[in-house]
Amino acid sequence: MDNENIRRILEEVRNGSKNIDEALDILKNLPFSDLGFAKIDHHRVIRRGYPEVIYCSGKTIEQVTKIFENMMQFHNNILGTRANREMYEAVKKLYPEAEYNDLARTITIRKKDIVPTKTYIAVITAGTSDIPVAEEAAVTAEIFGNKVERLYDVGIAGIHRLYSNIEIIKGAKVLIVIAGMEGALPSVVGGLVDKPVIAVPTSIGYGAAFNGVAALLGMLTSCSSGTAVVNIDNGFGAGYMASMINKL
């Protein structure tokens, strides 16, 4: 989408040959920046309500910095996931306001003030080893404007730890429950609340855990109704979905 196309659409609205809704439909689908190696979708925030997010893993440091440079031209908060510290240092040289979460492996730049929601998302982990995935979920939800409550290491091996936080758990509008091993915690939480539960299996566990497959299958076959499941270690996907639910 260039200035000439935008001008033409605006002229058509002005002369009545196109109505405002028709113009909006066009603007929602056309504009992106072509960097050769990436096509940055700047109007995703109009279509989806959230800006495009940068998945940094598999990209070079130069590609990541060029994407950040392009996105910084627009007034949206920026999130990069699965980024290493070298990528962050390169971005921070260009934009000192960039922040890095070592556990989540996320780079964030806030260009808009964030006013958190009054309702909150509870991010719950079974164990300490699940925290990196939980932090990716929490950072994602926070950059999208959500209030987040973190409850870590409250798994079923010591179920009393979960019950000691029951008021926070029941007060959430949506819950992200993260577990490795056999993946039982989402079923337990789902049986206690009247809110949607997003279950996240992690690749934590010994041999027969199969790098998260055992937890994934356990969560998919949960008997707790109202529990949905995202992919193994997909904290971002859980945070994104929880944000959409929390803002309904």
C-alpha positions in Angstrom: 0.0 0.0 0.0 1.6 3.3 -1.1 0.5 6.9 -0.9 -1.1 6.8 -4.4 -3.3 3.9 -3.5 -4.4 5.4 -0.2 -5.1 8.7 -2.0 -7.3 6.9 -4.6 -9.3 5.1 -1.9 -9.8 8.3 0.0 -10.9 10.1 -3.1 -13.4 7.4 -3.9 -14.8 7.7 -0.4 -15.1 11.5 -0.8 -16.9 11.3 -4.1 -19.2 8.6 -2.9 -18.2 5.8 -5.3 -17.0 3.8 -2.3 -18.4 3.8 1.2 -16.3 3.9 4.4 -16.8 0.2 5.2 -15.7 -0.8 1.7 -12.6 1.3 2.1 -11.8 -0.2 5.5 -12.0 -3.7 4.0 -9.4 -2.8 1.4 -7.1 -1.2 3.9 -7.3 -4.2 6.2 -5.8 -6.5 3.6 -3.3 -4.7 1.4 -0.5 -3.0 3.3 2.8 -4.7 4.2 6.5 -3.9 3.9 8.5 -6.2 1.6 12.1 -6.6 3.0 12.9 -9.4 0.6 13.4 -12.0 3.3 10.3 -10.9 5.2 7.0 -9.3 4.5 5.9 -7.2 7.5 2.1 -7.1 7.9 1.5 -3.6 9.4 -2.3 -3.7 9.3 -2.6 -7.0 11.2 -3.6 -4.9 14.2 -6.6 -3.6 12.3 -7.7 -7.0 11.1 -6.9 -9.0 14.3 -6.6 -6.4 17.1 -3.0 -7.3 17.7 0.2 -6.3 15.7 2.4 -8.9 14.1 4.9 -10.6 16.4 8.5 -11.4 15.4 9.4 -15.1 15.8 13.2 -14.7 16.1 14.4 -18.3 16.2 15.9 -19.4 12.9 16.5 -15.8 11.8 19.9 -14.1 11.6 20.7 -11.2 13.9 20.7 -8.9 10.9 17.3 -10.1 9.8 15.9 -9.5 13.3 17.3 -6.0 13.6 16.0 -5.0 10.1 12.5 -6.3 11.1 12.6 -4.2 14.3 13.8 -1.2 12.3 10.9 -1.5 9.9 8.3 -2.0 12.7 9.6 0.9 14.7 8.3 3.2 12.0 4.7 2.4 13.2 3.2 3.3 16.6 2.7 -0.2 17.9 4.3 -2.1 20.8 6.7 -4.7 19.5 7.2 -8.3 20.7 9.9 -10.7 19.6 9.8 -14.3 20.8 12.5 -17.0 21.0 15.2 -14.4 20.8 18.7 -15.0 22.1 20.7 -12.4 24.0 22.9 -11.6 21.0 19.8 -10.6 19.1 18.7 -8.5 22.0 22.0 -6.7 22.3 21.9 -5.8 18.6 18.4 -4.4 18.9 19.2 -2.5 22.1 22.1 -0.8 20.3 19.6 0.7 18.0 16.8 1.1 20.5 17.9 1.5 24.1 14.3 1.2 25.3 14.3 -2.5 24.3 13.8 -4.9 27.2 14.8 -8.6 27.4 13.3 -11.3 29.5 16.0 -14.0 29.9 13.6 -16.7 31.0 11.0 -16.0 28.3 13.6 -15.2 25.6 11.5 -12.2 24.6 12.4 -8.8 23.3 9.8 -6.1 23.9 9.6 -2.4 22.9 6.8 -0.3 24.3 5.8 2.5 22.0 2.3 2.9 23.5 1.3 3.3 27.1 -0.2 0.1 28.4 -3.2 0.4 30.7 -3.7 -3.2 32.0 -7.2 -4.8 32.1 -9.1 -4.8 35.3 -9.7 -8.6 34.9 -6.6 -10.7 35.0 -5.0 -13.8 33.5 -3.6 -16.3 35.9 -0.4 -18.0 34.7 0.2 -21.2 36.7 3.1 -23.7 36.5 3.4 -27.2 37.9 7.1 -26.8 38.5 10.0 -24.3 38.5 11.3 -25.9 35.3 8.1 -24.8 33.5 8.7 -21.1 34.3 10.4 -20.2 30.9 7.3 -21.2 29.0 5.1 -19.4 31.6 7.2 -16.3 31.3 6.7 -16.3 27.5 3.0 -16.5 28.1 3.0 -13.8 30.7 5.1 -11.4 28.7 2.9 -11.9 25.7 -0.3 -11.2 27.7 1.3 -8.2 29.3 2.5 -6.5 26.1 -1.0 -7.0 24.7 -2.4 -5.0 27.7 -3.5 -7.6 30.2 -3.1 -7.8 33.9 -1.3 -11.0 34.8 -1.0 -12.9 38.1 1.8 -15.5 38.3 1.6 -18.6 40.4 4.7 -20.8 40.0 5.7 -24.3 41.3 2.2 -25.3 42.6 2.0 -28.7 40.9 0.2 -31.9 42.1 3.3 -33.3 43.8 2.4 -30.8 46.6 -1.2 -30.1 45.9 -1.5 -28.0 49.1 0.6 -25.3 47.4 -2.2 -25.0 44.8 -5.0 -24.7 47.3 -3.2 -22.0 49.3 -3.7 -19.8 46.2 -7.2 -20.8 45.5 -8.7 -17.2 45.7 -6.3 -15.9 43.0 -7.1 -18.9 40.9 -10.8 -18.5 41.2 -10.6 -14.8 40.6 -9.0 -15.0 37.2 -11.0 -14.5 34.0 -8.9 -17.1 32.1 -6.2 -19.4 33.3 -3.0 -20.6 31.6 -1.8 -23.8 33.2 1.6 -25.1 32.3 3.0 -28.5 33.1 5.5 -31.1 32.0 5.9 -34.7 33.2 2.4 -36.3 32.9 0.7 -33.0 32.5 -2.0 -33.4 35.2 -2.2 -29.9 36.6 -4.7 -28.4 34.0 -7.2 -31.2 34.8 -7.0 -30.4 38.5 -7.3 -26.7 38.0 -10.1 -27.2 35.5 -12.1 -29.1 38.0 -12.0 -26.2 40.5 -13.0 -23.1 38.4 -15.8 -21.9 36.2 -13.4 -20.1 33.8 -11.7 -21.3 30.6 -8.3 -23.1 31.1 -5.6 -23.0 28.5 -3.3 -26.0 29.0 0.3 -25.8 27.9 2.4 -29.0 27.8 6.1 -28.5 28.3 9.1 -30.7 27.2 10.1 -31.2 30.9 10.4 -34.8 32.1 12.3 -38.1 31.9 12.4 -40.7 29.2 8.7 -41.7 28.7 7.7 -38.0 28.9 8.9 -38.0 25.2 9.8 -34.3 25.3 6.3 -33.2 26.2 4.3 -35.7 24.1 3.1 -37.5 27.3 1.9 -34.2 28.8 0.3 -33.2 25.5 -1.7 -36.4 25.2 -2.7 -36.2 28.9 -4.0 -32.7 28.4 -5.8 -33.6 25.2 -7.6 -36.4 27.0 -8.4 -34.3 30.1 -11.8 -35.1 31.7 -12.1 -31.4 32.9 -14.5 -29.7 30.5 -13.6 -26.2 29.4 -9.9 -27.0 29.0 -8.2 -26.3 25.6 -4.6 -27.2 24.7 -1.9 -25.5 22.7 1.3 -26.9 21.3 4.3 -28.1 23.4 6.2 -25.2 25.0 3.9 -22.7 23.2 3.7 -20.0 25.8 3.2 -17.4 23.2 0.1 -19.1 21.7 -1.4 -19.5 25.2 -0.7 -15.8 26.1 -2.2 -14.7 22.8 -5.4 -16.7 23.2 -5.8 -15.8 26.9 -5.6 -12.1 25.9 -8.3 -12.5 23.4 -10.6 -14.2 25.9 -9.7 -11.7 28.7 -10.7 -8.8 26.5 -14.0 -10.2 25.2 
